[in-house]
């Protein structure tokens, strides 16, 4: 599995591609912006201009052993067309980047066995899970941070709700390492939650995040009943024997 295509070379996909190339993989990467093609080429990613909202997907881009899908679109019909294109390609394995937003806030610990919400992202997950033409592993990442994406800059102009609720976050370096472990261990046909084990309160987390940037403490909205979820990554850690690189969310 040395030929990988990454659909969506943005904040996560581009850094994943750079890491894979350093490990000897050949990587094709897509963007929806013509201006970014040269940017991808500059770091040895073979660039493609692809928008899954369009009728046709470039089959050359799908000439790979593995497809990583790291785009934010939640248009179910667009993914139906994409899957039809994958079925016509040589791709045998897919990693679909999903989100822990599929879980409702039920004020408890949530595992892969728990019921998901009624949402387009859940419907898209099902399209991949039910497809027998290729094998898909779905990774449900928690809130993403790392690089220029710093939580101390969030909620800049509004109060932060549910301060006594808990934070579910994961650093980009862990995201990349987890994807690479799934590839190396050929762990396909699975669903994994991916979230650091540390779950400080939102109040503690965002006060600390602002402080780390030298910014004043944020304001909190305590007007609504408490709603939260705590995402468990126990399955991922046991299955992949994975240890998080960034497991203390208060040391940003």
N, C-alpha and C positions, 0 to 999 in steps of 0.2 A: 504494500500500500504506500507507494512512493509518489503518487500523482494525486494531488488534492486540489479541488476547486472550492473557493470560499465565496459564497453569494453574500455580498455585503462587506466590503473592506472599509468599514468605518472605525469607530473608537475601539472596538474589540477585534474585528476581523482583520484589520491591517496589522496589528501587533501580533496576532496569532500567526499570520502569514510570515512575518519577519522571523518569528521564533522557529517555525517549521522549516523555512529555507536554511536557517543556520544549522539545522539538524539533517540537512541533505534531501529534503523533500522538494519536488517540483510543484510550484503553487501558481494556480490561475486565480485571479481575484476580480470581482466585479464592483462597479460603481454605477450610479445613475447620473453622475456628473461628468461631462466630457472634459471639464477642466482638471479633473483629478487623475486622468489616465496617465499623464506624465509622472505624476507624484508616485503612483503605484509602480510604474516602470523603473523609477529611480532606485527603488529598493528591491529590484529583481522579481517583482510580482508580474506575471504575464497578464496584462490588463484587458478587461472586457467591459463594454458599455451595455449594461443589462437592466431592464426594468420589467419586473414580472407582471406589471399591469398591461404590457403589450402582448399581442397575440402570440408571437413566436419567441422562443428562447434559443439562443445561439447553441447549436448542438456541439460545436467545437469546445465551448466552455464546459459542456457536460461530458467531455471525453476525459474522464478521471476515474480513479478507483473509489474515491470518497468525496462526497459533497457535504460541506459545512454550511448551514443556512443561518446567517446572522443578520437578518434584516428585521425592521420594525413593523412591516406591513401586517395588517390583520384582516385583509380582504380574502375571504374564504374562496371565492371563485377564482381569484388570481392563483391561489395555491393549488386548486384543482388542475388548472392548466399547466402549472409548473410540474406537478406530479406526473401528468400525462407525458410531458417531455422527458422527465427522468426515466420513465418506464421504457422509452425508446432508446435510451443511452446505455453505456456499459457500466454505469454506476451501480455498485452492489450494496453500498452502505452509505447511510446519511446520518449526520448529527444535526438535529434541529434545536436551535437555541430558543427556549421558551422562558417563562417567567413564573415566579412564585405568586404573581398577581392572580393566577388561576384559582388560588385558594381564597375562600371567603374569610373574613375576620370573625372567628368563632371563640375568641378568648381562650385558646388552648394551643397545645403543640400540634403541628400539622405534619403528617408524613405522606409518602406517596400513596398510601392506602386510603387517605381521606378523600371525601367527595370534593369535586371541583365546582366552581361557579358555572352558571350558564353564560358563556361568553364566546365571542368569535375565536379567541386564541385556543380555547378548549376544543372547538370544532376542528380547527386546523391541526392540532395535535392528533386528533382521532383519524384524520385523513392519512397521516403518516403511520400511525400505529396499526391501522387496519390494512395497510397495503402489503401485499405479499410479493411484489416484484423486486423489492429491495428491503434491507433491514435497517430500521431507524432506532437510534437512541435519542431520547429527548432529555435535555438538561434544563431544569427549571432554576434559573439563576435568581438569587435574591437581588436587592438593590445594589447597583453597580457603582464602584468608585475606583479611583486610581488615575495616575497621570494628571491631566488638568481638570479632571472631574472630582472636585473636592466638596464634601458635604458642608463645609463651612460657608460655601457660597450659595447654598440652597435656601429657599424660603426668604429671599432677600427683602421682599417688600410685604410680607404677610406673616401672621402669627402661625405657629406650628401647632397643629391639632394633636390631641391625645398624648400629652406629655408623659403620662404614666404608662403608656403602652410601651412595647418593646421593638427594638430595631432588628431588622434582618438585612444584613449586608454581606457583600463579597468583593474582594479586591480583584482587579483585572489580572494580576499575576496568578492568582488562584484559578480564575476562569480558564486561562490559557493552559496552566499545568493540568487541570482536570480534563480538558479536551484532549490533550496529548496523551494522558494516561488511558483514556477510553480507546484511543487509536492504537496505542502500543499493546494494550491488553486485549484488543479486539472484543470489547465489551458492548456488543450491539443487541438490539431488541429490548433495551432497558429504558426505564424512566428514573431519573435521579433528581432529587433536590440538591442544590448546591448553595450553601450558606455558611458563613463562619459560625462557630459554636458559641461565640460571645454575643449575648443579647442584652446590652444595657438598655435602660429606659430611653425613650426619645429625648426626654429632658436632659439626662446626663450626656447622651451622645452628642446632641447638637450644641450644648453649652461648651463641651470640650472641643468640638470641631471648630466653632467660632474662635475660641481661645487660641487654638493652634495657629490661626491666621492673624492673630492680634486684633480680632474684631470684637465689638461689644456683644454681650450675651443676647440671644434671641428672645422674642416674646412668645408666649404660649397661649393657646386657646383652650380653656378648660370648660367651655360651655356645653360640650356634647358628652353623652355617656361614653364610657371607656370602651374602645374597640381595639383589638389587637390579634395577632397570630404570632406564634413562635415556630419558625421553620426548622425542622429536624433534617440534618444531613447524615444521619447515622447509617443509612443504607449505603450511600456513596462511600463513606469512610471505611466501612467494613468490606464492601465488595472490591474496591480499588486499593485498599490498604493506604488510603490517602490521609496525609496530615496537612492541615492548612498552614500556609506561609504567613498569612495575616489573620491571626486569631484573636488579637486584642484590639477591638474597635475604638478604644480610647487612647491608642498610641498612633494617631494619624500623622 
